[in-house]
Amino acid sequence: MWVLVLTDPEGRVREISFEGESLSFGRSASADVTVDDPRSSRMHLRFNRTGRNLTVTDLGAANGVYVQGQRIQGEATLAVGDQLQFGGCRVRVATPVSTYAPGMSQTSMPVLGASGEPLEVQSWKLQIKEYGISLRLDRAAVLGRSISADIVVDHPSVSRRHLSFTPTPDGLRLDDVGGTNGSYVHGRLIAGSSIVNSPCEVVCGEVAIVLKPIRGRLGHVLERFDAIPKTSLLRHGAAALLAVTGFILLLASPSVTAESSYSRRQAELEGHLTKANELVRSKAWSDALPSVDRVLQVDPLNKEADALRALIGRETSAQTQFEGAIEARDTGDYDKAVNAFDAVAPGTRYYNQAQSERVKAQGRLLAQYRDRAEQACRESKWKVCQQEACNHLAYEYNRQMVRVLAQAEAALKRRGRSFNRCPAERKEPEDLSGDRRRLREALALRHPDARMLQAAEQYAMGDLSEAKSRLKTVLTDERRRSLQGAAASLRRQIQKVDQHLKAIKDVDRKKDLAAALQEWQRLSVIDHEIVGKRVESKVRRDARGVVAGFLNRRATTFSDQGRWADALEDLVLIIGLEPGNLAARQSLTKLISKTDNPKVKKLAQQALQGKSGVKDSKASDASQ
């Protein structure tokens, strides 16, 4: 059985057990695993299991499938630890888990000794190769994800307190102390307690742990001589015997400088930790790592060093993702840049900057899709036009792209040419402010937790201060620690929307339409992330009304001055923003005969017929 760890765009994590032959992912309800992600296709990808091999297939998704940062073509073979990305979702391939044998009791396990007789074992060697952990167990210790655990393993499949190890005369006792994903020894589930007294592998969640007994009181000393060739011992028996004896006597004799040696060691460790913390504060992650590793070599159970190492790992990964996104953006690969910015983990120092850059990159990506679609349509390259329009709609609803898409598909049907249906929804967002029940149901798909849902609902109703206040209570509630990352992310998004809204409301004073349209575009991107594409929030509606009001007042001024073409262009923009604006339509009908500019007349007629694309093109020009 394979385990797939899915992280959605909101940061929610799901573990999916894969036992069948295939498993499909997508936005459609017919997919085996449905994801609430507007950038995912309805049927995006499929995992296939053949024997012990696992592969992934791209089902023709507009935004593709990325394995280890590289977009795949068709099918790719996966290995344990591989990271996949599709749309705003991430999937990590976890270790395949063996189930316990049928008929085997899950509540008790036999002693795993070779002879069946308990062996005197004073200590055990524990190794976790993936994390570079190697230590000696001579007392009880708890393994978990929390920094309060004795052995800290920062892995999402490991619970805060997962498994305890207790050396006993009969062997090493393993106790499940709250591991959500279970612990397995020799493929059998540990439910309660189990005793082992021979080398074995224990799997906690997805983390493999190797346990080896160190037998006898001097076992930890003698094991160091295992690597000495036997011929060398025979040839130099006396010398070897004297060396071993002397070494043992040295260890057995009390040290008169033990206290001072301990003090020196502690002072050395404190120095390394101080240096590491200073380097971490200055974001010198690679420079801090040697100091942390030095501490863990001397004191493997040092909680502060373990926490620092986990922090360095997260920040290093976030830095790599962010720098890769910047490089992709600078080379014009905005699709890759958007996905890479999305991959930067919440809570890291690069997250806020990544979100800001992502909005800009997405704006440029949408402009690319729109320009390529319109150019292809003008050149009668209908298949290219259809694909680029689909790519645009996968990110954002746009009336002009819906019309371009319909035109391209109609042309392809007339010519009898096949094409992949666009997975994007072609529906305009709904105003659900008058129907709280439907609004709550729509938002619950993105915010399943009750408190997060309440905050999102307050936002959609236009009460930004109440939404931020509710999220603040989550951030200060220790019982809600698992939600604090998502709550902090949502609160930052709402704060950004508030900033964009204030900038839009300042358009009358600044008289800068281009800046207002740019702020409108940025607000729309974040708004879609909070409420989805099918919900029209009051915040977005108010922002649109401010821009439309400014345009209406300017159009009136232009009309009074006899500048008919300028007035018509502003009225066309209003109808692009608010297709149901009756006053703008009436004014447009009255003024359309007063200009001799054929281009403006054509745009005005298209607007009245519901075919205006001026809003989108101008908004795009403003965003460049």
VEXDREN-2710 file (C-alpha; in Angstrom, 1 decimal):
% VEXDREN-2710
k/r/px/py/pz
1/MET/0.0/0.0/0.0
2/TRP/1.3/3.5/-1.0
3/VAL/0.5/6.6/1.0
4/LEU/0.1/9.9/-0.8
5/VAL/0.3/13.1/1.3
6/LEU/-1.9/15.8/-0.3
7/THR/-1.5/19.5/0.6
8/ASP/-4.2/21.7/-0.9
9/PRO/-3.9/25.5/-1.7
10/GLU/-5.2/26.4/1.8
11/GLY/-2.4/24.4/3.4
12/ARG/-4.7/21.5/4.6
13/VAL/-3.0/18.1/4.6
14/ARG/-4.7/14.8/3.8
15/GLU/-3.1/11.3/3.8
16/ILE/-4.5/9.1/1.1
17/SER/-3.9/5.3/1.2
18/PHE/-3.6/3.9/-2.3
19/GLU/-4.3/0.2/-2.5
20/GLY/-6.0/-0.2/-6.0
21/GLU/-4.6/-0.1/-9.5
22/SER/-5.3/3.6/-10.2
23/LEU/-6.3/6.8/-8.4
24/SER/-7.4/10.0/-10.2
25/PHE/-7.2/13.6/-8.9
26/GLY/-9.1/16.6/-10.2
27/ARG/-11.8/19.2/-9.6
28/SER/-14.6/17.0/-10.9
29/ALA/-16.8/15.1/-8.5
30/SER/-16.2/12.0/-10.7
31/ALA/-12.5/12.0/-9.7
32/ASP/-11.3/9.5/-7.1
33/VAL/-9.9/12.4/-5.1
34/THR/-11.7/15.7/-5.6
35/VAL/-9.6/18.9/-5.0
36/ASP/-11.0/22.4/-4.4
37/ASP/-8.5/24.2/-6.6
38/PRO/-9.4/26.5/-9.5
39/ARG/-6.1/25.9/-11.1
40/SER/-6.6/22.2/-11.3
41/SER/-8.4/20.6/-14.3
42/ARG/-11.5/18.6/-13.8
43/MET/-9.5/15.4/-14.4
44/HIS/-5.9/16.5/-13.8
45/LEU/-3.8/13.4/-13.2
46/ARG/-3.9/9.7/-12.4
47/PHE/-1.6/7.5/-10.3
48/ASN/-1.1/3.9/-11.5
49/ARG/0.2/1.0/-9.5
50/THR/1.9/-1.9/-11.2
51/GLY/3.4/-4.4/-8.8
52/ARG/5.8/-2.5/-6.6
53/ASN/6.1/0.4/-9.1
54/LEU/4.1/3.7/-8.9
55/THR/3.6/6.0/-11.9
56/VAL/1.7/9.3/-12.5
57/THR/0.0/10.3/-15.8
58/ASP/-0.9/13.8/-16.9
59/LEU/-4.5/13.6/-18.2
60/GLY/-4.1/16.6/-20.5
61/ALA/-4.3/19.2/-17.8
62/ALA/-4.0/22.9/-18.8
63/ASN/-1.5/23.7/-16.1
64/GLY/0.4/20.4/-16.3
65/VAL/1.9/18.1/-13.7
66/TYR/5.3/18.8/-12.1
67/VAL/7.5/16.1/-10.5
68/GLN/10.5/17.4/-8.5
69/GLY/10.0/20.9/-10.2
70/GLN/10.0/19.5/-13.8
71/ARG/6.9/19.4/-15.9
72/ILE/6.3/15.8/-17.2
73/GLN/5.2/14.8/-20.6
74/GLY/2.7/11.9/-20.5
75/GLU/3.8/9.5/-17.8
76/ALA/6.6/9.5/-15.1
77/THR/7.8/6.8/-12.7
78/LEU/7.8/7.9/-9.0
79/ALA/10.0/7.0/-6.1
80/VAL/9.5/7.4/-2.3
81/GLY/10.0/11.0/-1.3
82/ASP/9.1/12.5/-4.7
83/GLN/7.2/15.8/-4.7
84/LEU/4.5/16.5/-7.2
85/GLN/2.7/19.7/-7.9
86/PHE/-0.5/20.3/-9.9
87/GLY/-2.3/23.7/-9.9
88/GLY/-2.0/24.9/-6.3
89/CYS/-1.8/21.4/-4.8
90/ARG/1.2/19.4/-3.7
91/VAL/1.5/15.6/-3.3
92/ARG/4.4/13.8/-1.6
93/VAL/4.9/10.1/-2.2
94/ALA/5.4/8.4/1.2
95/THR/6.9/5.1/2.1
96/PRO/4.7/2.1/1.2
97/VAL/3.4/0.5/4.4
98/SER/3.1/-3.3/5.0
99/THR/-0.1/-4.3/6.8
100/TYR/-0.1/-6.9/9.6
101/ALA/-0.6/-10.5/8.8
102/PRO/-4.2/-11.8/8.8
103/GLY/-5.1/-13.4/12.1
104/MET/-2.3/-11.6/13.9
105/SER/-3.4/-9.9/17.1
106/GLN/-3.1/-6.1/16.9
107/THR/-3.2/-5.7/20.7
108/SER/-0.2/-7.9/21.6
109/MET/2.9/-9.0/19.8
110/PRO/5.3/-11.8/20.6
111/VAL/8.8/-11.1/21.9
112/LEU/11.0/-11.0/18.9
113/GLY/14.1/-12.7/20.3
114/ALA/15.8/-15.3/18.2
115/SER/16.1/-17.8/21.1
116/GLY/12.9/-16.8/22.9
117/GLU/14.9/-16.1/26.1
118/PRO/15.3/-12.6/27.4
119/LEU/18.7/-11.1/27.0
120/GLU/20.4/-8.6/29.3
121/VAL/20.5/-5.4/27.3
122/GLN/21.5/-2.1/29.0
123/SER/21.3/0.2/26.0
124/TRP/20.2/0.3/22.3
125/LYS/21.4/2.1/19.3
126/LEU/18.8/4.2/17.4
127/GLN/19.3/5.4/13.8
128/ILE/17.2/7.5/11.5
129/LYS/19.3/7.8/8.4
130/GLU/16.9/10.2/6.6
131/TYR/17.5/12.8/9.4
132/GLY/21.1/11.9/10.2
133/ILE/20.1/10.9/13.7
134/SER/22.3/8.2/15.5
135/LEU/22.2/7.9/19.2
136/ARG/22.3/5.5/22.2
137/LEU/19.2/4.7/24.2
138/ASP/20.0/3.9/27.8
139/ARG/17.0/5.5/29.4
140/ALA/13.4/6.1/28.5
141/ALA/12.8/8.5/25.5
142/VAL/9.8/9.8/23.6
143/LEU/9.9/10.3/19.8
144/GLY/7.7/12.9/18.2
145/ARG/7.3/16.1/16.2
146/SER/7.0/18.4/19.2
147/ILE/10.2/20.2/20.4
148/SER/9.2/18.9/23.9
149/ALA/9.9/15.3/22.7
150/ASP/13.3/13.7/23.6
151/ILE/13.9/12.7/19.9
152/VAL/12.4/15.3/17.6
153/VAL/11.5/14.3/14.0
154/ASP/10.0/17.1/12.0
155/HIS/7.8/15.1/9.6
156/PRO/4.1/15.7/9.0
157/SER/3.3/11.9/9.4
158/VAL/4.8/11.9/12.9
159/SER/2.5/13.0/15.8
160/ARG/3.7/15.5/18.4
161/ARG/4.2/12.6/20.8
162/HIS/4.3/9.4/18.8
163/LEU/6.3/6.5/20.3
164/SER/8.3/5.9/23.5
165/PHE/11.3/3.7/23.9
166/THR/12.1/2.1/27.4
167/PRO/15.1/-0.2/27.9
168/THR/14.2/-3.1/30.2
169/PRO/15.9/-6.4/31.3
170/ASP/13.7/-8.2/28.7
171/GLY/14.5/-5.9/25.8
172/LEU/13.4/-2.6/24.5
173/ARG/9.7/-1.8/25.2
174/LEU/7.9/0.2/22.5
175/ASP/4.8/2.1/23.6
176/ASP/2.3/3.9/21.3
177/VAL/1.8/7.3/23.1
178/GLY/-0.6/8.9/20.6
179/GLY/0.8/8.3/17.0
180/THR/-2.1/9.2/14.7
181/ASN/-0.6/7.3/11.8
182/GLY/0.5/4.3/13.9
183/SER/3.9/2.6/14.4
184/TYR/4.9/-0.7/12.8
185/VAL/7.6/-3.3/13.6
186/HIS/8.3/-6.0/11.1
187/GLY/5.2/-4.8/9.3
188/ARG/2.9/-5.3/12.3
189/LEU/1.0/-2.5/14.0
190/ILE/2.0/-1.6/17.5
191/ALA/-1.2/-1.2/19.4
192/GLY/-0.3/-0.5/23.0
193/SER/3.1/-2.0/23.9
194/SER/5.6/-4.4/22.4
195/ILE/9.0/-5.7/23.4
196/VAL/11.9/-6.3/21.0
197/ASN/15.3/-7.8/21.8
198/SER/16.9/-8.2/18.4
199/PRO/17.8/-5.8/15.6
200/CYS/14.7/-4.5/13.8
201/GLU/13.2/-1.6/11.8
202/VAL/10.3/0.4/13.3
203/VAL/8.2/2.7/11.0
204/CYS/6.5/5.7/12.7
205/GLY/4.1/7.2/10.2
206/GLU/6.5/7.4/7.2
207/VAL/9.8/7.6/9.1
208/ALA/12.0/4.4/9.2
209/ILE/13.9/3.8/12.5
210/VAL/16.6/1.2/12.9
211/LEU/17.1/-0.3/16.3
212/LYS/20.1/-2.4/17.4
213/PRO/20.8/-3.8/20.9
214/ILE/24.2/-3.1/22.6
215/ARG/24.7/-6.3/24.7
216/GLY/26.5/-6.4/28.1
217/ARG/27.7/-3.6/30.3
218/LEU/30.7/-2.9/28.0
219/GLY/28.8/-3.6/24.8
220/HIS/29.0/0.1/23.7
221/VAL/32.8/-0.1/24.1
222/LEU/33.4/-3.5/22.5
223/GLU/31.3/-2.7/19.5
224/ARG/33.9/-0.2/18.5
225/PHE/36.3/-3.1/18.0
226/ASP/34.0/-5.0/15.7
227/ALA/35.7/-3.5/12.7
228/ILE/39.2/-4.7/13.6
229/PRO/40.2/-7.6/11.3
230/LYS/40.6/-11.0/13.2
231/THR/43.9/-11.7/11.6
232/SER/45.2/-8.4/13.1
233/LEU/44.0/-9.5/16.5
234/LEU/45.7/-12.9/16.2
235/ARG/48.9/-11.3/15.0
236/HIS/49.0/-8.7/17.6
237/GLY/47.0/-10.5/20.3
238/ALA/49.0/-9.2/23.3
239/ALA/49.0/-5.7/22.1
240/ALA/45.3/-5.8/21.3
241/LEU/44.5/-7.3/24.7
242/LEU/46.5/-4.7/26.5
243/ALA/44.9/-1.9/24.5
244/VAL/41.4/-3.2/25.2
245/THR/42.2/-3.8/28.9
246/GLY/43.7/-0.4/29.3
247/PHE/40.7/1.2/27.5
248/ILE/38.2/-0.6/29.8
249/LEU/40.2/0.3/32.9
250/LEU/40.3/3.9/31.8
251/LEU/36.5/4.0/31.4
252/ALA/36.0/2.1/34.7
253/SER/38.2/4.4/36.7
254/PRO/36.6/7.5/38.2
255/SER/37.7/10.8/36.6
256/VAL/38.8/13.5/38.9
257/THR/38.1/16.1/36.2
258/ALA/34.7/14.9/35.2
259/GLU/33.0/18.0/36.6
260/SER/35.3/20.4/34.8
261/SER/35.1/18.4/31.6
262/TYR/31.3/18.6/31.7
263/SER/31.4/22.3/32.3
264/ARG/33.7/22.8/29.4
265/ARG/31.5/20.7/27.2
266/GLN/28.4/22.6/28.1
267/ALA/30.1/25.9/27.5
268/GLU/31.2/24.7/24.1
269/LEU/27.6/23.7/23.3
270/GLU/26.2/27.0/24.4
271/GLY/28.8/28.8/22.2
272/HIS/27.7/26.7/19.2
273/LEU/24.0/27.3/19.9
274/THR/24.6/31.1/20.3
275/LYS/26.5/31.2/17.0
276/ALA/23.8/29.2/15.2
277/ASN/21.0/31.5/16.5
278/GLU/22.8/34.6/15.3
279/LEU/23.3/33.1/11.9
280/VAL/19.7/32.0/11.7
281/ARG/18.5/35.5/12.5
282/SER/20.7/36.8/9.6
283/LYS/19.3/34.1/7.3
284/ALA/22.7/32.5/6.9
285/TRP/21.1/29.0/6.9
286/SER/24.0/27.1/5.4
287/ASP/26.5/28.7/7.8
288/ALA/24.4/27.9/10.8
289/LEU/24.0/24.2/10.0
290/PRO/27.6/23.1/11.0
291/SER/27.2/24.6/14.5
292/VAL/23.8/22.8/15.0
293/ASP/25.2/19.5/13.8
294/ARG/28.2/19.8/16.1
295/VAL/25.8/20.2/19.1
296/LEU/23.8/17.2/18.0
297/GLN/26.9/15.1/17.6
298/VAL/27.8/15.7/21.3
299/ASP/24.2/15.8/22.6
300/PRO/21.8/14.0/20.3
301/LEU/18.8/14.7/22.4
302/ASN/19.3/18.5/22.6
303/LYS/15.9/20.0/22.0
304/GLU/17.0/23.5/21.0
305/ALA/19.5/22.1/18.4
306/ASP/16.8/19.8/17.0
307/ALA/14.3/22.7/16.7
308/LEU/17.0/24.9/15.0
309/ARG/17.8/22.1/12.5
310/ALA/14.1/21.7/11.6
311/LEU/13.8/25.5/11.2
312/ILE/16.9/25.6/9.0
313/GLY/15.5/22.8/6.8
314/ARG/12.2/24.6/6.3
315/GLU/13.8/28.0/5.6
316/THR/16.4/26.5/3.2
317/SER/13.6/24.8/1.3
318/ALA/11.6/28.0/1.2
319/GLN/14.6/30.0/0.0
320/THR/15.3/27.5/-2.8
321/GLN/11.7/27.6/-3.9
322/PHE/11.6/31.4/-3.8
323/GLU/14.9/31.8/-5.7
324/GLY/13.7/29.3/-8.3
325/ALA/10.4/31.2/-8.7
326/ILE/12.3/34.5/-9.2
327/GLU/14.6/32.9/-11.8
328/ALA/11.5/31.6/-13.7
329/ARG/9.8/35.0/-13.5
330/ASP/12.9/36.8/-14.8
331/THR/13.1/34.4/-17.8
332/GLY/9.4/34.9/-18.6
333/ASP/8.2/31.5/-17.5
334/TYR/5.3/32.8/-15.5
335/ASP/3.5/29.5/-15.3
336/LYS/6.4/27.9/-13.5
337/ALA/7.0/31.0/-11.4
338/VAL/3.4/31.0/-10.1
339/ASN/3.6/27.3/-9.1
340/ALA/7.0/27.9/-7.5
341/PHE/5.7/30.9/-5.5
342/ASP/2.8/28.7/-4.3
343/ALA/5.2/26.0/-3.1
344/VAL/6.8/28.4/-0.6
345/ALA/5.7/27.1/2.8
346/PRO/3.5/29.3/5.1
347/GLY/5.2/30.6/8.2
348/THR/8.7/30.9/6.6
349/ARG/10.4/34.2/6.1
350/TYR/9.9/34.1/2.3
351/TYR/6.2/33.4/2.4
352/ASN/4.8/37.0/2.4
353/GLN/7.2/38.1/-0.3
354/ALA/6.4/35.0/-2.3
355/GLN/2.6/35.7/-2.1
356/SER/3.2/39.3/-3.2
357/GLU/5.4/38.3/-6.2
358/ARG/2.9/35.5/-7.1
359/VAL/0.1/38.1/-7.6
360/LYS/2.3/40.0/-10.0
361/ALA/3.5/36.9/-11.9
362/GLN/-0.1/35.7/-12.2
363/GLY/-1.2/39.0/-13.7
364/ARG/1.5/38.7/-16.4
365/LEU/0.7/35.1/-17.0
366/LEU/-3.0/35.9/-17.6
367/ALA/-1.9/38.7/-20.0
368/GLN/0.2/36.2/-21.9
369/TYR/-2.6/33.7/-22.2
370/ARG/-5.0/36.4/-23.3
371/ASP/-2.7/37.9/-25.9
372/ARG/-1.7/34.5/-27.3
373/ALA/-5.4/33.4/-27.5
374/GLU/-6.5/36.6/-29.3
375/GLN/-3.5/36.5/-31.7
376/ALA/-4.2/32.9/-32.6
377/CYS/-7.8/33.6/-33.3
378/ARG/-6.9/36.5/-35.6
379/GLU/-4.6/34.1/-37.5
380/SER/-7.3/31.3/-37.5
381/LYS/-5.1/29.0/-35.4
382/TRP/-8.2/27.8/-33.6
383/LYS/-6.7/24.9/-31.7
384/VAL/-4.0/27.2/-30.2
385/CYS/-6.6/29.8/-29.5
386/GLN/-8.8/27.3/-27.7
387/GLN/-5.9/26.0/-25.5
388/GLU/-4.7/29.4/-24.5
389/ALA/-8.2/30.6/-23.6
390/CYS/-8.6/27.4/-21.5
391/ASN/-5.3/28.2/-19.7
392/HIS/-6.6/31.7/-18.9
393/LEU/-9.9/30.4/-17.5
394/ALA/-8.2/27.8/-15.4
395/TYR/-6.9/30.7/-13.3
396/GLU/-9.6/33.4/-13.6
397/TYR/-13.1/33.9/-15.0
398/ASN/-13.1/36.4/-17.8
399/ARG/-16.0/37.2/-20.1
400/GLN/-13.8/38.0/-23.1
401/MET/-12.0/34.7/-22.8
402/VAL/-15.3/32.8/-22.5
403/ARG/-16.3/34.4/-25.9
404/VAL/-13.0/33.7/-27.5
405/LEU/-13.2/30.1/-26.3
406/ALA/-16.7/29.7/-27.7
407/GLN/-15.5/31.1/-31.1
408/ALA/-12.5/28.8/-31.3
409/GLU/-14.5/25.7/-30.4
410/ALA/-17.3/26.6/-32.9
411/ALA/-14.6/27.0/-35.6
412/LEU/-13.0/23.6/-34.7
413/LYS/-16.4/21.9/-34.9
414/ARG/-17.2/23.3/-38.3
415/ARG/-13.9/22.0/-39.6
416/GLY/-14.4/18.6/-38.0
417/ARG/-11.2/18.8/-35.9
418/SER/-10.9/17.2/-32.5
419/PHE/-9.9/19.1/-29.4
420/ASN/-9.8/18.6/-25.6
421/ARG/-12.7/20.1/-23.8
422/CYS/-11.8/23.1/-21.6
423/PRO/-12.0/22.0/-17.9
424/ALA/-12.6/25.5/-16.7
425/GLU/-16.0/26.6/-15.4
426/ARG/-17.7/29.2/-17.6
427/LYS/-20.0/30.7/-15.0
428/GLU/-20.0/34.2/-13.7
429/PRO/-19.5/34.5/-9.9
430/GLU/-22.8/34.7/-7.8
431/ASP/-23.8/37.3/-5.3
432/LEU/-24.8/35.1/-2.3
433/SER/-24.8/37.9/0.3
434/GLY/-28.6/37.5/0.5
435/ASP/-28.5/33.8/1.1
436/ARG/-26.3/33.0/4.1
437/ARG/-27.0/29.3/3.9
438/ARG/-25.7/29.0/0.3
439/LEU/-22.9/31.3/1.0
440/ARG/-21.8/29.2/4.0
441/GLU/-22.0/26.0/1.9
442/ALA/-19.9/27.5/-0.9
443/LEU/-17.2/28.7/1.5
444/ALA/-17.1/25.5/3.5
445/LEU/-15.5/23.8/0.5
446/ARG/-12.4/26.0/1.0
447/HIS/-12.6/26.5/4.8
448/PRO/-13.9/23.4/6.6
449/ASP/-13.0/24.5/10.1
450/ALA/-15.8/26.4/11.8
451/ARG/-13.8/29.4/13.0
452/MET/-12.0/29.8/9.6
453/LEU/-15.4/29.5/7.9
454/GLN/-16.9/32.2/10.1
455/ALA/-14.0/34.5/9.3
456/ALA/-14.3/33.9/5.5
457/GLU/-18.1/34.5/5.8
458/GLN/-17.5/37.8/7.5
459/TYR/-15.0/38.8/4.7
460/ALA/-17.5/37.8/2.0
461/MET/-20.1/40.0/3.7
462/GLY/-17.7/42.9/3.6
463/ASP/-16.8/43.0/7.4
464/LEU/-13.0/42.9/7.1
465/SER/-12.4/44.0/10.7
466/GLU/-14.6/41.3/12.2
467/ALA/-13.0/38.7/10.0
468/LYS/-9.5/39.7/11.1
469/SER/-10.7/39.8/14.8
470/ARG/-12.0/36.2/14.5
471/LEU/-8.7/35.0/13.0
472/LYS/-6.8/36.8/15.8
473/THR/-8.6/34.7/18.4
474/VAL/-7.5/31.5/16.5
475/LEU/-3.9/32.7/16.6
476/THR/-4.0/33.2/20.3
477/ASP/-5.8/30.0/21.1
478/GLU/-3.3/27.3/22.1
479/ARG/-5.9/24.6/21.5
480/ARG/-6.0/25.6/17.8
481/ARG/-2.3/25.4/17.1
482/SER/-2.9/23.1/14.1
483/LEU/-4.9/25.9/12.5
484/GLN/-2.6/28.8/13.3
485/GLY/-0.6/28.6/10.1
486/ALA/-3.7/28.7/7.9
487/ALA/-5.3/31.4/10.1
488/ALA/-2.2/33.6/9.8
489/SER/-2.1/33.2/6.0
490/LEU/-5.8/34.1/5.7
491/ARG/-5.4/37.1/7.9
492/ARG/-2.5/38.4/5.8
493/GLN/-4.6/38.0/2.6
494/ILE/-7.5/40.0/4.1
495/GLN/-5.0/42.7/5.2
496/LYS/-3.7/42.9/1.6
497/VAL/-7.3/43.1/0.2
498/ASP/-7.9/46.0/2.7
499/GLN/-4.9/47.8/1.4
500/HIS/-5.9/47.4/-2.3
501/LEU/-9.4/48.5/-1.5
502/LYS/-8.2/51.7/0.2
503/ALA/-6.0/52.4/-2.8
504/ILE/-9.0/52.0/-5.2
505/LYS/-11.1/54.3/-3.1
506/ASP/-8.4/57.0/-3.5
507/VAL/-8.9/57.1/-7.3
508/ASP/-11.0/60.3/-7.2
509/ARG/-8.2/62.2/-5.5
510/LYS/-5.4/60.8/-7.6
511/LYS/-7.3/60.7/-10.9
512/ASP/-5.1/57.7/-11.8
513/LEU/-7.3/55.1/-13.6
514/ALA/-4.4/52.8/-14.6
515/ALA/-3.3/52.5/-10.9
516/ALA/-6.9/51.8/-9.8
517/LEU/-7.4/49.1/-12.4
518/GLN/-4.1/47.6/-11.3
519/GLU/-5.2/47.5/-7.7
520/TRP/-8.5/46.1/-8.8
521/GLN/-6.8/43.2/-10.6
522/ARG/-4.6/42.4/-7.5
523/LEU/-7.6/42.5/-5.2
524/SER/-9.5/40.2/-7.5
525/VAL/-6.7/37.6/-7.5
526/ILE/-6.6/37.4/-3.7
527/ASP/-10.4/37.6/-3.4
528/HIS/-10.7/34.4/-5.6
529/GLU/-8.2/32.7/-3.3
530/ILE/-10.3/33.5/-0.3
531/VAL/-13.9/32.8/-1.5
532/GLY/-13.4/31.0/-4.8
533/LYS/-14.4/31.9/-8.3
534/ARG/-18.1/31.1/-7.9
535/VAL/-18.7/33.6/-5.1
536/GLU/-19.0/37.4/-5.6
537/SER/-17.8/38.9/-2.3
538/LYS/-19.1/42.3/-1.2
539/VAL/-15.5/43.5/-1.0
540/ARG/-15.0/42.9/-4.7
541/ARG/-18.4/44.3/-5.6
542/ASP/-17.7/47.5/-3.7
543/ALA/-14.3/47.9/-5.3
544/ARG/-15.8/47.4/-8.8
545/GLY/-18.5/50.0/-7.9
546/VAL/-15.8/52.6/-6.9
547/VAL/-14.0/52.2/-10.3
548/ALA/-17.3/52.3/-12.2
549/GLY/-18.4/55.4/-10.3
550/PHE/-15.2/57.2/-11.2
551/LEU/-15.5/56.2/-14.8
552/ASN/-19.2/57.4/-14.9
553/ARG/-18.2/60.8/-13.5
554/ARG/-15.4/61.2/-16.0
555/ALA/-17.6/60.1/-18.9
556/THR/-20.1/62.8/-17.9
557/THR/-17.3/65.4/-17.9
558/PHE/-16.0/64.3/-21.3
559/SER/-19.6/64.4/-22.7
560/ASP/-20.1/68.0/-21.4
561/GLN/-16.8/69.0/-23.1
562/GLY/-17.9/67.4/-26.4
563/ARG/-15.2/64.7/-26.2
564/TRP/-17.5/62.0/-27.4
565/ALA/-14.9/59.3/-28.2
566/ASP/-13.4/59.6/-24.7
567/ALA/-16.8/59.5/-23.1
568/LEU/-17.7/56.4/-25.1
569/GLU/-14.5/54.6/-24.1
570/ASP/-15.2/55.2/-20.4
571/LEU/-18.8/54.0/-20.8
572/VAL/-17.6/50.8/-22.5
573/LEU/-15.3/50.2/-19.6
574/ILE/-18.2/50.6/-17.2
575/ILE/-20.2/48.0/-19.0
576/GLY/-17.2/45.7/-19.0
577/LEU/-17.1/46.0/-15.2
578/GLU/-20.9/46.0/-14.7
579/PRO/-22.7/44.4/-17.7
580/GLY/-26.1/45.1/-16.0
581/ASN/-25.4/48.9/-15.6
582/LEU/-28.6/50.3/-17.2
583/ALA/-27.6/54.0/-17.0
584/ALA/-24.3/53.3/-18.8
585/ARG/-26.1/51.4/-21.5
586/GLN/-28.6/54.3/-22.0
587/SER/-25.8/56.9/-22.1
588/LEU/-23.9/54.7/-24.6
589/THR/-26.9/54.5/-26.9
590/LYS/-27.4/58.2/-26.9
591/LEU/-23.7/59.1/-27.6
592/ILE/-22.9/56.4/-30.1
593/SER/-24.1/58.5/-33.1
594/LYS/-22.2/61.6/-32.0
595/THR/-18.7/60.3/-32.9
596/ASP/-17.1/59.7/-36.3
597/ASN/-14.4/57.4/-34.9
598/PRO/-15.2/54.0/-36.5
599/LYS/-13.1/52.1/-33.9
600/VAL/-14.8/53.6/-30.9
601/LYS/-18.2/53.1/-32.6
602/LYS/-17.4/49.4/-33.1
603/LEU/-16.3/49.0/-29.5
604/ALA/-19.5/50.7/-28.3
605/GLN/-21.7/48.5/-30.4
606/GLN/-19.9/45.4/-29.2
607/ALA/-20.4/46.5/-25.6
608/LEU/-24.2/46.9/-26.1
609/GLN/-24.2/43.4/-27.6
610/GLY/-22.4/41.9/-24.6
611/LYS/-19.1/41.4/-26.5
612/SER/-16.9/44.0/-25.0
613/GLY/-13.3/43.1/-24.2
614/VAL/-12.1/46.6/-23.6
615/LYS/-12.2/46.2/-19.8
616/ASP/-9.8/43.3/-19.8
617/SER/-7.3/44.8/-22.3
618/LYS/-7.1/48.1/-20.5
619/ALA/-6.8/46.5/-17.1
620/SER/-4.0/44.4/-18.5
621/ASP/-2.2/47.4/-19.9
622/ALA/-2.5/49.1/-16.6
623/SER/-0.9/46.1/-14.9
624/GLN/2.2/46.0/-17.0
END
